[in-house]
Amino acid sequence: MNKHKLSISFSKEYFELYNLLKDKSNRSNLVCKILNKYLKENKDINLEEIVERAVAKALRNHNIITVNSSKLDKEDEIRQEDKELINNLF
């Protein structure tokens, strides 16, 4: 079986998670199960749309561009979970 490897770094704010994972014998399986569960529970989340709204809001807030979209205005509020997901992705 081919193994696909991925290296991740932990910022200081996630040091406790790092310690938790480093002590687990099968951490890859644990991470996969947690991510799989998260994705199943949040299958209606469209990451592209979240990023688009965040970028449009940032551009508007800095008077760089005017975005005229009722969908973006209506959904301007991004949930804290979405913000954390975006921060973790980028």
C-alpha positions in Angstrom: 0.0 0.0 0.0 1.4 3.4 -1.0 1.6 5.9 1.8 0.9 9.5 1.1 2.8 11.8 3.5 2.0 15.3 4.6 3.9 17.3 7.1 2.0 19.9 9.2 3.3 22.6 11.5 1.5 23.8 14.7 1.5 27.4 15.8 1.8 28.2 19.5 -1.9 28.5 19.9 -2.3 24.8 18.9 0.6 23.5 21.0 -1.8 21.3 23.1 -3.1 19.6 19.9 0.5 19.0 18.9 1.2 17.3 22.2 -2.0 15.3 22.0 -1.1 14.0 18.5 2.6 13.3 19.1 1.6 10.9 21.9 -0.9 8.9 19.8 0.3 5.7 18.2 -1.9 5.9 15.1 -2.2 9.7 14.7 -2.7 9.6 10.9 -5.8 7.5 11.3 -7.1 9.8 14.1 -6.6 12.9 12.0 -8.3 11.2 9.0 -11.3 10.1 11.1 -11.7 13.6 12.6 -11.5 15.3 9.2 -13.8 12.8 7.6 -16.4 13.4 10.4 -16.0 17.2 10.1 -16.5 17.1 6.3 -19.6 14.9 6.7 -21.1 17.2 9.2 -20.3 20.3 7.1 -21.0 18.9 3.7 -23.2 22.0 2.8 -20.2 24.3 3.3 -18.9 25.7 0.0 -15.3 26.8 0.7 -15.1 28.7 -2.6 -18.1 30.8 -1.6 -16.7 31.4 1.9 -13.4 32.6 0.5 -15.2 34.7 -2.1 -17.3 36.4 0.5 -14.3 37.0 2.8 -12.2 38.5 -0.1 -15.1 40.7 -1.3 -15.7 42.0 2.3 -12.0 42.8 2.7 -11.9 44.6 -0.6 -15.0 46.6 0.3 -13.7 47.4 3.8 -10.5 48.8 2.3 -12.3 50.8 -0.4 -10.4 48.8 -3.1 -13.5 47.7 -5.0 -17.3 47.9 -4.7 -19.0 44.6 -4.9 -22.6 44.7 -5.8 -24.0 41.3 -4.9 -27.1 40.7 -2.8 -25.9 37.2 -2.0 -22.6 38.5 -0.6 -24.3 41.3 1.4 -26.9 38.9 2.7 -24.3 36.4 3.9 -21.7 38.9 5.0 -21.5 37.4 8.5 -19.1 34.5 8.5 -19.4 32.1 11.3 -16.5 31.7 13.7 -16.1 28.1 12.5 -15.7 29.3 9.0 -13.1 31.9 9.9 -11.1 29.3 11.8 -11.4 26.9 8.8 -10.2 29.7 6.4 -7.3 30.6 8.7 -6.3 26.9 8.9 -6.4 26.5 5.1 -4.3 29.5 4.5 
